[in-house]
Amino acid sequence: MSIVCRRLQRSQHTDSQTPPTDSATVRIATTTTTIDGQDGALWLSDRFFEGGSRSTSSTQVDTSQVTSPAPQAVYQSERWGNFSYTFADLVASESYSFRLHFVETYYTTPNQRVTTVQANGQAVISNYDPFSEAGGQNIATTQSFDATADANGQITLSFSATPNDDAKIAAIEITGKIPLDNVVSDITATPGATTINLSWRLPQYQSRPLEGFAVYLDGSKVADIAGTDTNYKFTGLSKLTDYTVELRPVIDGSEQTGLSQTVTTTDTQPPGPLYQEVHFTGNAGQEIYFAITLPDDYYTTGQSYPVIICLHGKEQSYSSFHDEAIAFHSLPINDGALQQAIIVTPDGFHSGRWEDNSYGPGETNFLELIPYLEANYNIIPGPAHRILTGFSMGGHGAFRFGVKYPDMFCAVWSVDAAMSYDSNAYTQYINGNTTSDYHIRTCGGTLNGSRVQTVIDAFASRGIDIPYAYYNKPHDFQLFVEADKADGYPSVNYIQSRIGVAP
C-alpha cells in the first residue's frame, strides 16, 4: 500500500492561515449550522464542547438588554446540563476576553439555574441566575470576563448550576490572538479493498462561512456534501488500484483549491476500531450522533451482520449508555442465545423522549440514522435483520417506534419503559393493525411496571395482545436481561427467532 499526501497550491480565493498576532473575535453559537449575522459577524456552529445536550425553542427572545446582540436564531438554541468548552491553538499565557450569552427559556421563576463558570479551574462567573439578571423569561443577557491560556495554549470553560444541575449557554464570544483559518487540515485517506474512507479536520476558527465541500475522485466530482461533514466514503472501487481523492472547500459560492491524496486500494479490508463514536450531517443540516460496537471478526470475515439499535434513558447520552447496552446484549450473545450483531446507541437528546420536540429532532434523527448505518457498515439491509431495544425513556421510544412503524423492525424489546401516562400516545398508531402486525416484547419492574401494564391493558382492550413480563427488580438495565435468562430467555429467544423474518 502506498500513500502520497500533497497540499495543492492555494488559489487566489483561498485564505491562508492567519498567524495569531492580531486580535480577532470568534463567535460560537449552539446551533447546528453557522449563522451569518446582519452586521457581518459570523456565528459558527456549535463546536469545542464536551457533555451536555442541545435543545431549541421557537419563542421570540427579547435582546434589548444586550449591546450588539446575536441574531435571534442564536438565542433560540442552547447547550444545557454539565458541560465544557475547550478553546485550543491559542497563544500560551496570553489573555483572552470572553462574552457569554444567556437566556432563560424554560424556568418561570428565579434561582432555578444558579450558574457557575470556571476558566481552567478558576471561577469567572459565580451565582449567576439568567432569569434574575434579565428580570424574566426569554430575555437575553451577557456576562464578560478575561481568562489566560495555559502553557498548552488552551482555555477550558466549565459550566455547572444549582439546584437542578442544568447550566445552559446560548453562545460564546472570544477575543484575542486567534489563528483564523478557512482551510481543512489533517486529511486522511484510508483504503480498503473496494472503498476509501476520507476524513479531515474542520477549520476551528473560521473567518468566513464554510458552505460545503466538493469531493473528487480521479479529477471528477462525485459529491457535494455539507460544510459540517468530516468524512466521506468512496465505494464500488477496484482492488489494488491507484486512486486520487480530493476535497475542495466551498466558500462564497466557489470551490477553493483544497487537499488531495493518492492511495492504492488493498486486496482485503484493513482492520479498524471495533468501538466508534460517529456523527454525520442530517437532511436538514443537523448533526446526528451515535456510538457503535462491531463484532470481533468484523474486519476479517467480510460478512454482514444484523443490527441492534438500543435507545438510552433520561439523563443519559449515546456514549455514556453504550457500555450498558453492550453488557445487556453481550450476555445472551456469549450464552449462544443471540447471534453476533452490530450494536448501536443513538443520541436521544438527554431527556427528549425520542420525539421531535424542544430538546431536538429525536425521531427525525433516529429515522435518518437507519439508512446511514446500512450505507456505511456491513449491516444486512432491511427490517428483517434490524432489532430495536430500549431502556426507561428508551423503552418508551422503542415501544412507540414499534407501534408507529411496525414494518421497520423484525423485533422490538421495551425494557422497564417510562411510558406516557396517556396510553393514547401509543394506541393512536394502531390504525387497524392486529396482534400479528406487532413484534414487540415488554417487561417492567418496580419503578415503571405499573405504567407498562397500563399501556399493555389499553392495547388488550382493543384486541391486541403484546406479551409483558413483570420482574420484581429495581430500575437497572442489566438486571432485566439476567431475569430473562433465569426464565430461559423467552424474550431473547423470540428476538433470535425473528431475525431474518420480514415484519
C-alpha positions, 0 to 999 in steps of 0.5 A: 500500500502506498500513500502520497499526501500533497497540499495543492497550491492555494488559489487566489480565493483561498485564505491562508492561515492567519498567524495569531498576532492580531486580535480577532473575535470568534463567535460560537453559537449552539446551533447546528449550522453557522449563522451569518449575522446582519452586521457581518459577524459570523456565528459558527456552529456549535463546536469545542464542547464536551457533555451536555445536550442541545435543545431549541425553542421557537419563542421570540427572545427579547435582546434589548438588554444586550449591546450588539446582540446575536441574531435571534436564531442564536438565542433560540438554541442552547447547550444545557446540563454539565458541560465544557468548552475547550478553546485550543491553538491559542497563544500560551499565557496570553489573555483572552476576553470572553462574552457569554450569552444567556437566556432563560427559556424554560424556568418561570421563576428565579434561582432555578439555574444558579450558574457557575463558570470556571476558566481552567479551574478558576471561577469567572462567573459565580451565582449567576441566575439568567432569569434574575439578571434579565428580570424574566423569561426569554430575555437575553443577557451577557456576562464578560470576563478575561481568562489566560491560556495555559502553557498548552495554549488552551482555555477550558470553560466549565459550566455547572448550576444549582439546584437542578444541575442544568447550566445552559449557554446560548453562545460564546464570544472570544477575543484575542490572538486567534489563528483564523483559518478557512482551510481543512487540515489533517486529511486522511485517506484510508483504503480498503479493498473496494472503498476509501474512507476520507476524513479531515479536520474542520477549520476551528476558527473560521473567518468566513462561512464554510458552505460545503465541500466538493469531493473528487475522485480521479479529477471528477466530482462525485459529491457535494456534501455539507460544510459540517461533514468530516468524512466521506466514503468512496465505494464500488472501487477496484482492488489494488488500484491507484486512486486520487481523492480530493476535497475542495472547500466551498466558500462564497459560492466557489470551490477553493483549491483544497487537499488531495491524496493518492492511495492504492486500494488493498486486496482485503479490508484493513482492520479498524476500531471495533468501538466508534463514536460517529456523527454525520450531517442530517437532511436538514443540516443537523448533526446526528450522533451515535456510538457503535460496537462491531463484532470481533471478526468484523474486519476479517470475515467480510460478512454482514451482520444484523443490527441492534439499535438500543435507545438510552434513558433520561439523563443519559447520552449515546456514549455514556449508555453504550457500555450498558447496552453492550453488557445487556446484549453481550450476555445472551450473545456469549450464552449462544442465545443471540447471534453476533450483531452490530450494536448501536446507541443513538443520541436521544437528546438527554431527556427528549423522549425520542420525539421531535420536540424542544430538546431536538429532532429525536425521531427525525434523527433516529429515522435518518440514522437507519439508512446511514448505518446500512450505507456505511457498515456491513449491516444486512439491509432491511427490517428483517435483520434490524432489532430495536431495544430500549431502556426507561425513556428508551423503552418508551421510544422503542415501544412507540417506534414499534407501534408507529412503524411496525414494518421497520423492525423484525423485533422490538424489546421495551425494557422497564419503559417510562411510558406516557401516562396517556396510553393514547400516545401509543394506541393512536398508531394502531390504525387497524393493525392486529396482534400479528402486525406487532413484534414487540416484547415488554417487561417492567419492574418496580419503578415503571411496571405499573405504567407498562401494564397500563399501556399493555391493558389499553392495547388488550382492550382493543384486541391486541395482545403484546406479551409483558413480563413483570420482574420484581427488580429495581430500575437497572438495565442489566438486571432485566436481561439476567431475569430473562435468562433465569426464565430461559430467555423467552424474550431473547429467544423470540428476538433470535427467532425473528431475525431474518423474518420480514415484519 
